[in-house]
Amino acid sequence: MKTFKNCLFLLFAISLCASSCDRFDGDIEVPSYLEVKAFRLQNNPSDSWSQEDGFFTYNIDAVNIIIWQEGDAAETNLGTFTLPCRIPVLKNGNIDRMELIPVIKQNGIAGSRIPYPYFKSVTLNDVPLAADSTTMLDTLTTYYIDKAYMKVLWQEFFEPGPSGISLDTAIHILSYRPDTVCSGYGCGVVRVPDSMRVINFWSDTTFYVPNSSTILYLEMDYWSDFDFSVGFNNPTYQGGSNVIQSMMTIYGKPEKGWQKIYINVGRLWGRTYSHYPYIRFYFSVFNPTGKTGNLFIDNIKLLAIGYE
């Protein structure tokens, strides 16, 4: 009797599963597919930011897709997908408007992906979708937002020349080493001997940010044998003493070569420094095991939205 009841329960479960899987909710039973290979960042010729290739290094590893079709009561946010991606869409016919938003790892953390506010989204119109077929969008191109909305407070490309660099003497320019530099003809290098457990260096100048509501991000390329931290070395109020505080620690993974990171500066600036308007960056390289190696840095940029 017990075996008979178990068989009945199993048959019921199978039939329930089959009935729930034989169609999608709504009117569309067979999905269409969208495929996006990648996002790339380029200089916008109509609003050029820089002639330096290093200004446009990037790591856009995901896309947020929003669609609208005539007759829809509202836009549909399909979600955020790591690139490359192929996603099902329960719609057929032309999509009247599609917005594709570049997404980055904030502070290098995969779980903290955000639409990067300094990149333009891509809008496409009349995108065809057909059941059980794939619409290929290939590689999309984005640009930095217009100069009317973004300000570059600091840029350092470590290019060789007489002007020097805006960082302490612990970091030097490594020039004309195509096997090592990230872009252009030079990068910054900190040579770490086995006798040093910590090496500190900082920006020679301070950066003035008068508006506490400014959105601040520090972009940087790095290749490191060591863990290192990025933070501030400035007062928390007018007339106060300098306070050194780490913003985040970046883990050295030399086997990965050059990596790009986007650091949310505003969080520490507001929480610890009460939006003190003069910012000086502070870096520390950690060598607890006493080994010899290098920290390479290139293409530093401090970007601001809502500066004034």
C-alpha positions as CSV (number, residue, x, y, z in Angstrom):
1,M,0.0,0.0,0.0
2,K,2.8,2.3,0.9
3,T,4.6,1.6,-2.4
4,F,1.4,2.3,-4.3
5,K,1.0,5.7,-2.6
6,N,4.6,6.6,-3.4
7,C,4.0,5.8,-7.0
8,L,0.9,7.9,-7.2
9,F,2.8,10.8,-5.6
10,L,5.6,10.4,-8.1
11,L,3.3,10.4,-11.1
12,F,1.5,13.5,-9.7
13,A,4.8,15.4,-9.3
14,I,5.9,14.5,-12.8
15,S,2.6,15.6,-14.3
16,L,2.7,18.9,-12.4
17,C,6.2,19.6,-13.5
18,A,5.4,18.8,-17.1
19,S,2.3,21.0,-17.1
20,S,4.3,23.9,-15.6
21,C,7.1,23.6,-18.1
22,D,5.1,23.3,-21.4
23,R,4.8,27.1,-22.0
24,F,5.9,30.5,-20.7
25,D,3.7,32.8,-18.7
26,G,1.9,35.2,-21.0
27,D,1.2,35.0,-24.7
28,I,4.7,34.2,-25.9
29,E,5.6,30.5,-25.8
30,V,8.9,30.5,-27.8
31,P,11.5,33.1,-26.8
32,S,13.6,35.3,-29.0
33,Y,17.3,35.8,-28.1
34,L,19.6,38.8,-27.9
35,E,23.4,38.4,-28.0
36,V,25.9,41.0,-27.0
37,K,29.6,40.3,-27.4
38,A,31.3,43.2,-25.7
39,F,31.4,46.9,-24.9
40,R,34.4,49.1,-25.9
41,L,35.3,52.6,-24.8
42,Q,36.5,55.1,-27.5
43,N,37.2,58.8,-27.7
44,N,34.2,60.7,-29.0
45,P,35.4,62.8,-31.9
46,S,32.7,65.4,-31.4
47,D,33.6,65.9,-27.7
48,S,37.2,64.7,-27.5
49,W,38.6,64.2,-24.0
50,S,42.2,63.3,-24.7
51,Q,44.9,62.4,-27.3
52,E,46.4,59.8,-24.8
53,D,45.4,56.2,-25.5
54,G,45.7,55.6,-21.8
55,F,42.7,57.8,-21.1
56,F,40.5,55.2,-22.7
57,T,41.6,51.9,-21.1
58,Y,38.5,50.1,-19.7
59,N,37.1,47.0,-18.2
60,I,33.3,46.9,-19.1
61,D,32.4,43.3,-18.1
62,A,28.6,43.5,-18.1
63,V,25.6,45.2,-19.6
64,N,22.2,46.3,-18.3
65,I,19.5,46.0,-20.9
66,I,16.2,47.9,-20.9
67,I,13.6,47.6,-23.6
68,W,10.3,49.2,-24.7
69,Q,7.8,48.0,-27.3
70,E,4.8,49.9,-28.5
71,G,1.8,48.9,-26.4
72,D,3.9,48.3,-23.3
73,A,2.7,50.2,-20.2
74,A,6.3,50.8,-19.1
75,E,9.9,49.9,-19.9
76,T,11.1,46.4,-19.2
77,N,14.4,46.0,-17.4
78,L,15.7,42.7,-18.6
79,G,18.5,42.8,-16.0
80,T,22.3,42.9,-15.9
81,F,24.4,40.2,-17.7
82,T,28.1,39.5,-17.8
83,L,29.6,39.8,-21.3
84,P,29.5,38.1,-23.7
85,C,25.8,37.2,-23.1
86,R,22.9,35.5,-25.0
87,I,19.6,36.1,-23.2
88,P,16.0,35.0,-23.9
89,V,13.4,37.7,-24.4
90,L,9.7,36.8,-24.3
91,K,8.8,39.2,-27.1
92,N,8.5,39.0,-30.8
93,G,8.5,41.7,-33.5
94,N,10.4,45.0,-33.4
95,I,11.6,46.4,-30.1
96,D,10.9,50.2,-30.5
97,R,13.6,51.3,-28.2
98,M,16.5,49.4,-26.4
99,E,18.9,50.9,-24.0
100,L,22.2,49.1,-23.3
101,I,24.1,50.5,-20.2
102,P,27.8,49.7,-19.6
103,V,28.4,48.1,-16.2
104,I,31.7,47.8,-14.3
105,K,32.9,46.2,-11.1
106,Q,32.9,48.9,-8.4
107,N,36.1,48.6,-6.4
108,G,36.9,45.5,-8.3
109,I,34.2,43.5,-6.6
110,A,32.1,41.2,-8.9
111,G,29.2,41.5,-6.4
112,S,29.2,45.3,-6.7
113,R,28.6,45.8,-10.4
114,I,27.0,49.1,-11.2
115,P,26.1,51.1,-14.3
116,Y,29.2,53.4,-14.5
117,P,27.9,57.0,-14.4
118,Y,30.7,58.3,-16.5
119,F,29.9,56.2,-19.6
120,K,27.1,56.9,-22.1
121,S,24.5,54.3,-22.7
122,V,23.7,53.0,-26.2
123,T,20.2,53.4,-27.5
124,L,19.0,51.3,-30.4
125,N,15.7,51.7,-32.2
126,D,13.6,49.2,-34.2
127,V,15.6,46.1,-33.1
128,P,14.0,43.0,-34.7
129,L,13.2,40.0,-32.6
130,A,11.9,36.7,-34.0
131,A,10.9,33.5,-32.1
132,D,13.6,30.9,-31.7
133,S,16.2,33.1,-33.5
134,T,19.1,35.3,-32.2
135,T,19.5,39.0,-32.9
136,M,23.3,39.7,-32.8
137,L,24.3,43.1,-31.4
138,D,28.0,42.2,-31.6
139,T,30.4,44.8,-30.0
140,L,28.9,48.1,-28.8
141,T,30.8,51.4,-28.5
142,T,30.4,53.8,-25.6
143,Y,32.0,57.1,-24.8
144,Y,32.7,59.2,-21.7
145,I,29.8,61.5,-20.9
146,D,30.0,65.1,-22.3
147,K,32.4,67.7,-20.8
148,A,29.4,69.7,-19.6
149,Y,28.7,67.0,-17.0
150,M,32.1,65.5,-16.2
151,K,35.3,67.1,-14.9
152,V,38.8,65.4,-14.8
153,L,40.5,66.5,-11.6
154,W,43.6,64.4,-12.0
155,Q,45.2,62.5,-14.9
156,E,48.6,60.8,-14.8
157,F,49.8,58.7,-17.7
158,F,53.5,58.4,-16.7
159,E,54.7,59.4,-20.1
160,P,58.5,60.2,-20.3
161,G,59.3,63.8,-20.6
162,P,60.6,66.8,-18.7
163,S,57.4,67.6,-16.8
164,G,57.8,64.7,-14.3
165,I,54.9,63.1,-12.4
166,S,52.5,64.2,-9.7
167,L,53.4,61.5,-7.2
168,D,56.0,61.1,-4.5
169,T,59.6,60.0,-5.4
170,A,59.0,56.4,-4.3
171,I,57.4,55.9,-7.7
172,H,59.3,56.4,-11.0
173,I,58.6,56.3,-14.7
174,L,59.5,53.1,-16.5
175,S,59.8,54.1,-20.2
176,Y,60.0,52.5,-23.6
177,R,59.3,49.0,-22.3
178,P,56.5,47.7,-24.6
179,D,56.6,44.3,-22.8
180,T,55.7,46.0,-19.5
181,V,53.9,49.3,-19.9
182,C,50.1,49.3,-20.1
183,S,49.7,51.9,-22.9
184,G,51.7,54.7,-24.5
185,Y,55.5,54.8,-23.8
186,G,55.7,54.7,-20.0
187,C,54.1,53.6,-16.7
188,G,54.8,54.2,-13.0
189,V,56.9,51.6,-11.1
190,V,57.6,51.1,-7.4
191,R,60.6,48.8,-7.0
192,V,60.2,46.8,-3.7
193,P,63.3,45.3,-2.2
194,D,63.2,42.3,0.2
195,S,64.3,44.5,3.1
196,M,61.2,46.8,3.0
197,R,57.9,45.6,4.5
198,V,55.9,48.7,3.6
199,I,56.5,51.5,1.1
200,N,54.3,54.6,1.2
201,F,53.8,57.3,-1.5
202,W,51.3,60.0,-2.2
203,S,50.1,62.6,-4.6
204,D,52.3,65.7,-4.5
205,T,49.3,68.0,-5.0
206,T,45.9,68.2,-3.5
207,F,42.7,68.2,-5.5
208,Y,40.0,70.7,-4.7
209,V,36.4,69.5,-4.5
210,P,34.1,72.2,-3.2
211,N,30.8,70.5,-3.6
212,S,30.0,67.7,-1.1
213,S,27.5,66.1,-3.5
214,T,30.1,65.5,-6.1
215,I,30.4,61.9,-7.4
216,L,34.0,60.9,-7.4
217,Y,35.7,57.9,-8.9
218,L,39.4,57.1,-9.2
219,E,40.4,55.0,-12.3
220,M,43.7,53.2,-12.5
221,D,45.5,50.4,-14.3
222,Y,47.8,48.3,-12.2
223,W,50.0,45.2,-12.3
224,S,51.4,44.2,-8.9
225,D,53.4,41.5,-7.2
226,F,52.0,42.9,-3.9
227,D,48.8,43.9,-2.1
228,F,48.6,47.6,-1.9
229,S,46.1,50.1,-0.5
230,V,44.7,53.4,-1.8
231,G,43.4,56.1,0.6
232,F,43.6,59.7,1.7
233,N,46.2,61.7,3.6
234,N,44.5,65.0,4.5
235,P,42.7,66.7,7.4
236,T,39.0,66.0,8.3
237,Y,38.4,69.7,9.0
238,Q,39.9,73.1,8.3
239,G,43.1,73.5,10.5
240,G,43.1,69.9,11.5
241,S,46.1,67.5,11.3
242,N,46.4,65.1,8.4
243,V,44.7,61.7,8.9
244,I,45.8,58.7,6.8
245,Q,42.9,56.3,6.1
246,S,42.8,53.5,3.6
247,M,39.9,53.4,1.1
248,M,40.5,49.9,-0.1
249,T,43.2,47.2,-0.4
250,I,43.9,45.8,-3.9
251,Y,45.2,42.3,-4.0
252,G,48.3,41.7,-6.1
253,K,47.8,39.0,-8.8
254,P,50.9,39.2,-11.0
255,E,49.8,36.3,-13.1
256,K,46.9,38.3,-14.5
257,G,49.0,41.1,-15.9
258,W,47.5,44.6,-16.2
259,Q,44.1,45.1,-14.6
260,K,41.7,48.0,-14.6
261,I,39.9,49.2,-11.4
262,Y,37.2,51.8,-10.7
263,I,37.3,53.0,-7.1
264,N,34.4,54.8,-5.4
265,V,36.2,57.7,-3.7
266,G,33.1,59.5,-2.4
267,R,32.3,56.9,0.3
268,L,35.5,57.4,2.3
269,W,35.5,61.2,1.5
270,G,32.1,61.6,3.1
271,R,32.2,59.1,5.9
272,T,35.7,59.8,7.4
273,Y,36.7,63.2,6.1
274,S,33.3,65.0,6.2
275,H,33.8,66.1,2.6
276,Y,36.9,68.1,3.4
277,P,37.5,69.9,0.1
278,Y,41.2,69.3,-0.4
279,I,42.0,65.7,-1.2
280,R,45.5,64.1,-1.2
281,F,45.8,60.4,-2.2
282,Y,48.0,58.0,-0.2
283,F,49.3,54.6,-1.4
284,S,50.9,51.8,0.6
285,V,52.6,48.7,-0.8
286,F,52.7,45.7,1.6
287,N,55.6,43.2,1.6
288,P,55.1,41.0,4.7
289,T,57.1,38.1,3.5
290,G,60.1,40.1,2.4
291,K,60.3,39.4,-1.3
292,T,61.6,41.4,-4.2
293,G,59.1,42.6,-6.8
294,N,57.3,45.6,-8.5
295,L,54.1,47.6,-8.4
296,F,53.3,49.0,-11.8
297,I,50.6,51.8,-12.1
298,D,49.4,53.6,-15.2
299,N,46.6,55.8,-16.5
300,I,45.4,57.3,-13.2
301,K,42.3,59.5,-13.5
302,L,40.1,61.2,-10.9
303,L,36.7,61.9,-12.4
304,A,33.9,64.1,-11.0
305,I,30.2,64.6,-11.7
306,G,28.5,67.5,-10.0
307,Y,31.7,69.3,-9.3
308,E,30.2,72.9,-9.2
